[in-house]
Structures are given as structure tokens and as C-alpha cells.
Amino acid sequence: MELEQAIYSRRAVRQYAEEAPGERTLRKLIDAAIQAPSAINEQPWSFTVVTDRDLLERISVKTKSYLRRSAPGRFIPESLHARLEDPQFDILHHAPALIVIASVTHSRWAVENCALAAENLMLAACAEGLGSCWIGLAQTWLTTAAARKTLGLPADHLPVAPIIVGRPVASPAAVPRKEPRIRWIGP
């Protein structure tokens, strides 16, 4: 797949087939992720790959519980409150794999560096015929001691990007894009 095709066809996928991508494919996505630029060539990322179904379900349950307790009304759109109460709602959308990109440094560019790696990973997933989605609702829980223990993350790692990956059941439709606001400066 050409880069332009991946950029224009990548979508946030929220419906997945059960089968997890193989280790070789997941490593290929991570190899693409680490090609991202990073401030002062820090390359601060680490990757935690979760394909264990029971653990993925526990992560969803713990994240929903944490959000209901700690962030009601503040960070969660009203439309999501009922879904967080629904035991059938899986915050990871039943994806067969979760890749948590974390920074091993706490530099001022830690988040930006990992976000660049995440975009590379998601574009590579699209090129492989896989779907992906950055699960923003999981970010807050991932920074807790309980989450670090659940994932075996060292205390000095800063979780930034929880990305679910898998074979999409269907391709989501394109979302209309707004016209860019461009200010030209110069001749």
C-alpha cells in the first residue's frame, strides 16, 4: 500500500475479528513505530503488547471502574456515562491486541515522541490490512499504580498511547474533514 493511500484510508476501527495478529505482524508494526522521529533522537519508547483475552477484559473492566469513580462529568462526555455502566461495553472494543506505547524518559517531549510512534504504528497497521484505534479513555487509568502492576510496567515508564489492533470486521466510512485554517506568511 502506498503511503498516501494509508494516510487517506486509515480509520479508527471499533469492531474486530477474534483472531489476534501474529507476533511477526505485531513486530512489523512496532518496527514501523520506532522509525518515527523523536526530539534530540531520544527514541524513548517502550511497547507492551497484550494479546491475552482475559487480561484485555480485565483492563476494560478496571478502566471503566476507574473512570466511573474518578472522572464523572469532568473528562467523560455525557454520551459515554451510560456505556461505562454497561457490563457489555468493552472499552477496548473486543480487539484481539493492545499495544501500549510508553516513554522511558520524562523529557518535555515524551508525549510527542510516543504520539509520533503511535501514528507510524497505526499507518503500518492500515497498510497491513489491520484496523487500529487510540483508546484515549484508557490513558488516565494506565498511569495508575494498579495499571502499571497489571501490565508489569516499570514505575519510571510513562504510558502515552494505548492502541488496539486487529483485523477489522468492516471498514468504517470516511469522516468528512473540515477545511484547514491556513495562514500564509511571506511573499
Order of alpha helices (4+ residues) and beta strands (2+ residues): alpha-alpha-beta-alpha-alpha-beta-alpha-beta-alpha-alpha-beta
